[in-house]
Amino acid sequence: MNRPWITLSYAQSLDGCIAAAPGQRTSLSGPEAMKMTHQLRAQYDAILVGVGTVIADNPRLNVRLVEGRSPQPIVLDSRLRIPLQSVLIQSPTHSVWVFCSTNAQAATKVSLESAGAHVFVVNEGETKYVDLNEVLHICYDKGIRSLMVEGGARIIQAFLRAGLVDEVVITITPRFLTGLTALTYPLPHLPQFINPKYQTLGSDIVVTAKLLWES
Ligand SMILES: NC(=O)c1ccc[n+]([C@@H]2O[C@H](COP(=O)([O-])OP(=O)(O)OC[C@H]3O[C@@H](n4cnc5c(N)ncnc54)[C@H](OP(=O)(O)O)[C@@H]3O)[C@@H](O)[C@H]2O)c1
């Protein structure tokens, strides 16, 4: 299947958490690592999060801390729970792409489209969420060749579970959170980390590696 190159990028504490509690916005990376994240965003055609992250963080997903082009924002949102007032829906510069399932309310789709979003209806996968392969196929068809996946936890788990990650850029920050872990359930297959690189940025460590999945 043709699909974009996928880089999974998120920040975690030393104990593997991406937020202090489920659904809680938690600032993790220091300023240097944040700048690196924006540099990375500028290199990708699109950036993807789950609707849980939109509800918790109301993110902009654009490039602000460096010069560069902002990627196309994408939200996976089976039931169209994305708030109409979210920054992504209200953005005057970018029309967010929202992927919902065939079970989403048609009226909500109309409201979101009237507000400027582009809503794609796709099938539900085995997990009752939107089917990732179909999403990626549509993205590729629309010209997206590189995709940065930023979370949250369910999205990280879903992409890794499906073996749909080519590269990781993980920022590790020296804190314990005892909160929402990036990975809660076992993965059916564990990838090999190819030629990992470690970079210190401020008080954070950034681990970058390509992943090799057994076929
Ligand atoms: N530290 C970091 O780098 C970082 C980055 C991002 C987010 N976060 C944190 O992560 C937390 C949010 O994580 P979360 O797990 O609650 O939400 P999430 O992963 O952002 O979104 C999960 C939701 O996406 C929807 N979805 C649609 N298709 C899916 C698919 N194929 N697989 C999985 N989900 C799919 C589902 O909702 P529907 O069933 O309604 O579609 C699901 O509940 C927040 O606390 C946020 O602050 C941290």
The ligand as an SDF file (V2000), in Angstrom:
LIG
                    3D

 48 52  0  0  0  0  0  0  0  0999 V2000
    3.7410   14.4430   25.6590 N   0  0  0  0  0  0  0  0  0  0  0  0
    3.3710   14.4930   24.4120 C   0  0  0  0  0  0  0  0  0  0  0  0
    4.2050   14.5680   23.4990 O   0  0  0  0  0  0  0  0  0  0  0  0
    1.9010   14.4470   24.0650 C   0  0  0  0  0  0  0  0  0  0  0  0
    1.5110   14.5760   22.7260 C   0  0  0  0  0  0  0  0  0  0  0  0
    0.1530   14.5170   22.4210 C   0  0  0  0  0  0  0  0  0  0  0  0
   -0.7690   14.3150   23.4460 C   0  0  0  0  0  0  0  0  0  0  0  0
   -0.3480   14.1910   24.7150 N   0  0  0  0  0  0  0  0  0  0  0  0
   -1.3300   13.9290   25.8010 C   0  0  0  0  0  0  0  0  0  0  0  0
   -2.0320   12.7500   25.5000 O   0  0  0  0  0  0  0  0  0  0  0  0
   -3.3120   12.8190   26.1210 C   0  0  0  0  0  0  0  0  0  0  0  0
   -4.3500   12.4160   25.0940 C   0  0  0  0  0  0  0  0  0  0  0  0
   -4.1580   11.0600   24.7800 O   0  0  0  0  0  0  0  0  0  0  0  0
   -5.4280   10.1430   24.5290 P   0  0  0  0  0  0  0  0  0  0  0  0
   -4.9770    8.7300   24.4380 O   0  0  0  0  0  0  0  0  0  0  0  0
   -6.4720   10.4740   25.5500 O   0  0  0  0  0  0  0  0  0  0  0  0
   -6.0020   10.7140   23.1600 O   0  0  0  0  0  0  0  0  0  0  0  0
   -5.4360   10.6700   21.6500 P   0  0  0  0  0  0  0  0  0  0  0  0
   -4.5190    9.5220   21.4590 O   0  0  0  0  0  0  0  0  0  0  0  0
   -4.9780   12.0220   21.2940 O   0  0  0  0  0  0  0  0  0  0  0  0
   -6.7940   10.4300   20.8730 O   0  0  0  0  0  0  0  0  0  0  0  0
   -7.4000    9.1650   21.0070 C   0  0  0  0  0  0  0  0  0  0  0  0
   -8.7300    9.1920   20.3330 C   0  0  0  0  0  0  0  0  0  0  0  0
   -8.5470    9.2960   18.9220 O   0  0  0  0  0  0  0  0  0  0  0  0
   -9.6600    8.6940   18.3080 C   0  0  0  0  0  0  0  0  0  0  0  0
   -9.2200    7.7710   17.2630 N   0  0  0  0  0  0  0  0  0  0  0  0
   -9.7420    7.7300   16.0050 C   0  0  0  0  0  0  0  0  0  0  0  0
   -9.1600    6.7910   15.2880 N   0  0  0  0  0  0  0  0  0  0  0  0
   -8.2580    6.1800   16.0900 C   0  0  0  0  0  0  0  0  0  0  0  0
   -7.3840    5.0730   15.8940 C   0  0  0  0  0  0  0  0  0  0  0  0
   -7.2980    4.4320   14.7210 N   0  0  0  0  0  0  0  0  0  0  0  0
   -6.6460    4.6810   16.9470 N   0  0  0  0  0  0  0  0  0  0  0  0
   -6.7010    5.3190   18.1250 C   0  0  0  0  0  0  0  0  0  0  0  0
   -7.5200    6.3780   18.3780 N   0  0  0  0  0  0  0  0  0  0  0  0
   -8.2990    6.7930   17.3510 C   0  0  0  0  0  0  0  0  0  0  0  0
  -10.4300    7.9410   19.4050 C   0  0  0  0  0  0  0  0  0  0  0  0
  -11.5550    8.7060   19.7800 O   0  0  0  0  0  0  0  0  0  0  0  0
  -12.9280    8.4000   19.0260 P   0  0  0  0  0  0  0  0  0  0  0  0
  -13.2820    6.9850   19.3380 O   0  0  0  0  0  0  0  0  0  0  0  0
  -13.8800    9.3900   19.5330 O   0  0  0  0  0  0  0  0  0  0  0  0
  -12.5690    8.5790   17.5970 O   0  0  0  0  0  0  0  0  0  0  0  0
   -9.4760    7.9170   20.5710 C   0  0  0  0  0  0  0  0  0  0  0  0
  -10.1230    7.9270   21.8100 O   0  0  0  0  0  0  0  0  0  0  0  0
   -3.5020   14.2390   26.6230 C   0  0  0  0  0  0  0  0  0  0  0  0
   -3.3380   14.2650   28.0320 O   0  0  0  0  0  0  0  0  0  0  0  0
   -2.3900   14.9920   25.9310 C   0  0  0  0  0  0  0  0  0  0  0  0
   -1.9370   16.0820   26.7130 O   0  0  0  0  0  0  0  0  0  0  0  0
    0.9590   14.2490   25.0600 C   0  0  0  0  0  0  0  0  0  0  0  0
  1  2  1  0
  2  3  2  0
  2  4  1  0
  4  5  1  0
  4 48  2  0
  5  6  2  0
  6  7  1  0
  7  8  2  0
  8  9  1  0
  8 48  1  0
  9 10  1  0
  9 46  1  0
 10 11  1  0
 11 12  1  0
 11 44  1  0
 12 13  1  0
 13 14  1  0
 14 15  2  0
 14 16  1  0
 14 17  1  0
 17 18  1  0
 18 19  2  0
 18 20  1  0
 18 21  1  0
 21 22  1  0
 22 23  1  0
 23 24  1  0
 23 42  1  0
 24 25  1  0
 25 26  1  0
 25 36  1  0
 26 27  1  0
 26 35  1  0
 27 28  2  0
 28 29  1  0
 29 30  1  0
 29 35  2  0
 30 31  1  0
 30 32  2  0
 32 33  1  0
 33 34  2  0
 34 35  1  0
 36 37  1  0
 36 42  1  0
 37 38  1  0
 38 39  2  0
 38 40  1  0
 38 41  1  0
 42 43  1  0
 44 45  1  0
 44 46  1  0
 46 47  1  0
M  CHG  2   8   1  16  -1
M  END
$$$$
